[in-house]
Amino acid sequence: MIIHQPERINKDGFTTVFARIEVKNKSGFLPEFTWYRVPEAFGSFLTTRCEAFLLPGLLAGMYFGEDIEVRGAVSPKLAYYLEEYQYLLKFRFPKYQHPNRVQYRWLEALETSPGAVGAAFSGGVDSLFTLWKHLPQNQPDPGYQISHGVFIEGFDILGFEEPHYKYLLEKHSRELANLGVDLIPLQTNIISLIHQLLPLSVFYGPIIMATGMALSGGFRRFYAPSSGDHAMLNQHPYTADPLMDHMLGTETLDVIHHGSTHLRVEKVAEIADWEVAHRLLWVCEVHKADRETWNCSRCEKCIRTMIPLFALGKLDKFKTFEKPFTAMRDGLWWGRKYSVERVFNKEVIPFVKKHKPAWLPWLRAGAALGVLRYWLVRLSPGFVRKWLRRYGYFISRNEAPDAYEVAEVTQLIREDHDHSST
């Protein structure tokens, strides 16, 4: 694998940094170019260094079993830790990852000293919790207070869902501005490097860190909100891990995996009285953003978020749910999406037992229905699933090989690259 020197384009109000990545033994779709794009107002944050391309490229290189040649600048500190980081990946994910040799043409620390503090921000429970914990009223040290959020198009939200992205961006930007926090819209196709090769639910860690690296021209510190607590990560390893992520920093960028000290239900409880969370919380898997109630209230993530809020008596404060629970019998809806494989379900019953024990019979009945539904789905033959696909079941938004590509950006880069080569 060769990661070429990244290049920069300033055009039409956007700054784009892109790199060509060559893979010898590739299988399936891989992007012609990998890229990050932000409005020109934040263009100085984007660097033409290689770290933001190396982190996700490392996953692809380990998957294909290829050595990696990096032809752009890389932090000496990051290069030092990546060898140990690879062996940890191999230890935790032996089925997928194989350590390989990385050759660096140019090791050099960033010469400037950035001053901003950033955090990945989607409006979900984890990112709201991280933002809440690093506002001045909760974090007295200015060096750790968040000054910028990064709202990514090309992760939870795909390029063809741009109207949805713009709707949420407008809402999020206004609310964060009132907190003194700037929201950076960042578009990228970097997930295309591992899409359909590695399960994104497990290997998303370096992707999130790479977005912080891409903006290292402005950030001195970057928070990656945790999706799981320490106990869960011990049982179900992910590449987003507080015991590993600190290795992905540089001389000028401190990366912090934040929030593993709390269960997800505890994070929900922390933000339950925060008015910003009441207006912004977005957890839905269905992606409906044509109205204020953009959470469908029926997908798995909506249901497991509403349960602790209802148990606390705070659900009515959250205005972004389309059909919030209004009575204890609504807990039966849990059965529609309950799965024995969902690790977060283990948190729910103890939390409800503590805060609303009278609700437990309804939730347990919902869980029982969910187990029955789970096995009916699991044991259903392939032709049944194929038949149900015509009605929208068993279809993933990102199942297309080029799901994370944006044709207009690729064309812009292709034209610039061809012009530069002549």
N, C-alpha and C positions, 0 to 999 in steps of 0.2 A: 504494500500500500504506500502511495506517495501523497502527502498532504502538501500542496503547492502554496507558495507565498500568497496570502490573502491580498485582495485589491479593494479599492474604494470607488464608489460612484456617488456623486451628488447630482440628483436630477429630480425635477418635478416636486420639490419640497421634501424629498426623502434622502437620507444617507443610507447606502447599502454597502456592506462589506461582504465579500464572497470569496470562496476558495474552491479550486478544483481538486477533487480527491480521486485518485486512480486506485482501483482494486483489481488485482490480477485474477483472482479466483472467484469473482463475484457470481452470485446466483440470484435470480429474481431482479426486481426493479431497484436501481440505485440512481440517485439524482445526478444530473449532468453537472450541477453546481450546488454547493451548500452555501447558505447565506443568512444574514441577519439584516433587518431594516428598521430604522426608526425615523421619526420626523427630524428634519434638519436642525430644529431647535435643540435636539439632544445628540446631534451628530458627533460632537466632540467626545462623547462618552464611548463611541465605537472605536476600537483600535484595529490595526491591520496586523496584529500579532496572531500567533497560531493556537493559543491555548483553547479558545472557544471552539475550534475545529478539532483539536486533538482529543479532547475528552470524549465526545461521542464517537469520533473516529477510532479511538482505542477499543471501544466495545465492538465495533464492526471488525477491526483488525484481529481481535482475539477470537471472534466468532469464526472468521475465515481462516484463522491460523497463519496470518501473514505478518512478517516483520513490517515495521512502519518507518518510513523516511519522512522527516519533517523539514521542510525547506523554508520556514519562516521563523521569526523570533519566538522563543519559549523561555519562560522563567526557569532559572537554574534550580530554584527551590521546588517547583512543581516537577521538573524532570527528575530530581533526586527521589521524591516520594512516589512517583508513578510506578517504579519497580515493585516496591512493597505493596502498593495499591493493587497492582495486577495479581499478585499472589494471594491477596485477601479475596479478590473476586473469584479466583480459581478455587480457593478453599470453600467459599460459600456457594458457588454455582458451578460445580465440576462438570455438570452436563453441558453447559454452554460455553464456558470460558477457558482459554488456553493462553498462558502468558507468552508474550513474544518480545522480540528485541526492538527497541525504539532508537533510531539514529537521529541525532539532532545536528542540523547544519549550523545553527545559530542559537547559542544560549546567552540571554541578556535580560536583565531585570528592566522593568519599565522605568524610564528616567524621571517621569513626573511624580508628584505626590498628590493623588486624588483626595478629595475631601468629603464626598457624599457617602451616605449610608443607605444601601438599597435592600429591597426584599421582594421576592416573587409574590405577586398579589393577584388572586383570582376573584376574591369576594366570598370564598368558601370558609368553612369553619377554621381550618388550619391557618390560612393567611390572615383572617381577621383576628385570630388569637395572637399571632405573632405581631401584627401591627399594634394591637391593644397593649401588649406587654412592653412595647418600645416607644410609646408616646411619652412626652415629658412628665405627665402625672404618675406614670408607673416606672419609668426608667430615668433616674436622676442624672446619669452620666451622659452629657451631650454627645460624646463619641460613639454611643450605642443607640442613640435615638434615630429612628428611621426618617430619612429626608425624602426618599424616592421609593415608589412602588414600581414594579415591572409587570405589566399586564400583557401576557403572551398570546398572540394569535399564531397557532401552529402547535398547540399542545392540547389543552382541553377544548379549544375552539379551532375548527379547521378553516382553511381559506374560503371555501364555498359558503361558510356561515358568517361572512363578513357583516351583513346587516345586524345579526345578533351581537357580534363583537362590538360594532360601533354603538349600538344601543347601550350595552353595559359599560363601555368605555366612557360615554358621556355621563352616566350616573356615577360611576366610580370616581371619575376625575373631579367632579364637583364636590363630592363628599370629602375626598382626601384633601382637596385644596383648602377646605374649611378647617382641616386639621394641621395645615402647614406642610402637607406632603404632596410632592409632584408625582403624577402618575405617568410613566413612560410607556407608550404603546410600542411593543416590539413584535415584529413579524419575523418568522423564521421557518425554514423547511428542514431543520437539522434532524428531526425525528426520522426523516426519510432514510437516513443511514442505517437505522436498525429496524424500521417498520417491516413487519412480517418475517423478520429474522429472529428477534428476541421479544419476549413478552414485555410490552411497555409497562404493565402494572408492576413489574419487578425491576426493570432496568431504566426507570425514569430519572434516577438520582443524578447521574452525570449530565443529563439533558438540562435539568434545572440549573445545576452549577455552571454549565456552559453559557447560559444566558447572562449570568452574573459576570463571567469572564469576558464575554463579548463587550460588556459595558465597563470594563475595568479602567478605561480612560477617565471615568468619573467617579467610580466607587472605590473607597478604601475598605469597605466592609459590606458583606452581602449575606442576607439571611435566607436560608431555604427552609420554609415551614415544614415541620415533620408531619408525616401521615400516620405514624404509629408510635406508641409508647415503647419504652425499653423492653418490657416483658414480651410484647407482641413481636418486636424485631428479633428477639432472642429465639422465638419459635418459628417465625416466618421471615427469613432474611430478604432484604431489599437492598438495592444499590443506594438508596437514600438512607443513610445510617450515620448517627452522630459519632460512632467510633471510627468511621472511615472518611467522612466528608472533610474533616479538617486537613487531610492530606492534599486536598485540591486547591489550596491557597497559593499565593505568590508572595514576593517580597513586599508588594504594595496593596494586595487584596487579601483580607482576612475573611474566609468563608465560615459560616456558622450554621449548623443544622439545629434548628430551634423547635422546641415543643415536645420532645420525647419524654419529658418528665410528667406529662399529663395524658390520661386517657382521653379519647375523643369526647365522651360524654362530659368529662370535666372541663374541656375547652368550651363546650356548648354552655355549660353553667357559668363560666367566666364572662362570656360575652352576652349573656341573656338579658342584662339590663342596659346594655350599651345602645344608644339610639342610632348610631351609625350602622351597627349590625342589624337593627330592626329594618332599616331601609335598603341595605345592600346584600344581605345574605343570599348567596347563590350556590346551591348544591346539586341542582337537578341534572339528571342524565339525559333528559328528553330535549333540552335546549329550546325553550319557548321564550322568546324575548320581544314579543310584539305588544306587551302590556306590562304594567307594574308587577303583576303576580307571575313572575317568570319561573317559579318552582312549581312543577306539575302536581306535587303532593301525592303521587302514586308510584313513582319509581323507587327503587330500593334506597337510594341515598336520601331522597326527600323523607321517606317514612322513618328511617333510623335517625334523622335529624329532628323530626317533629316529636318523636317519642320523649326524649329527655326534656324538650321545651314544654310539652304538655304536662309532664310529670312535675315540673317546677311551677306550673301555672303561668308560664310566660309566652306561650305560643301565640296568643292573640295580639301580642305586641309586634310580631314579625309580619309585616304587610306583604311579603314577597311570595307567600304560598297561595296557590290558587284555591285549594279546598282543604284548609287546615282541620285537624281534629277538633270536634266540638263536644264530643261525649266519649265516655270510656269504651263504648262498644266499637268506636272507630278503630280501636287497637286491632280489630280483626283484619284490617287492611294489611297488617304486617304479613299475613299469610300469603298475599299475592307475590311477594318478593323475598320471603324468608328463605335463606339457604344455609344448610349446615356447614358450608365452606366459608361463609362470611365471618372473618375473625372478629369484626366489630360487634356482632350479635351477642358475644359473651359479656360485653359491658352493660347491656341494656337491663337485664333482669335485676342484677344487684343495685343498679342506680334507681330503678323504679321502686324496688323493695324499700329503699331508704327514703324516697321522697313522696311516693304515692302508692303505698302497698295495696290499697283497695283496687287498683287497676290490674294487678297481676293476673287474676283469672282470665281476663280478656286477652292479655298479651300471650299467656301460655296457650290459650285456645288458638290464637292466631299463629303461634309458632308451630303448633301441632298440624294445623292446616297447611302451613308452609312446608313442613317436612314431607307431607303427602304429595303436595304439588311438586316439590323438588324431585322426588323419585319417579313420579309420572313423567316429568320432563326428561329426566336423566335416562330412563329406560325406553323412551319413545323411539321407534325405528327411524332411520334416516329419511325414508320417503314421507313420513308424517311431518318431520321438520321442514323438508323441502316444500311440501304443500302449504305449510303455515307461513312460509316466507312471503308468499304472495299477499298475505294480509299484514305484513310488516313485522312478523316475529322472527327471531333469530337472525336479524340483520344488524350489522354494526355500522355506525357512521363512517368508520375509518377502514373498512375492509378493502377498498380499492388500493392497488399497489402504489398509486400516485396520490393518495388521499391528502398528503401534506404539501403537495406542490401548488404553486401559484403561477400559472402560465405567463402572466404579464411580467412578473419579476424575472422569471427565467429568460424570457425573450429580451428584456432590457439588458440583462447580464450578458447574454449571448452576443448581442449587437456590440456592446462595449468591448467584450473580450475579443471578438473578431476584428474590431477596429484597432485595438491595441496591438494585435498580433501582426498586423500588416505594416 
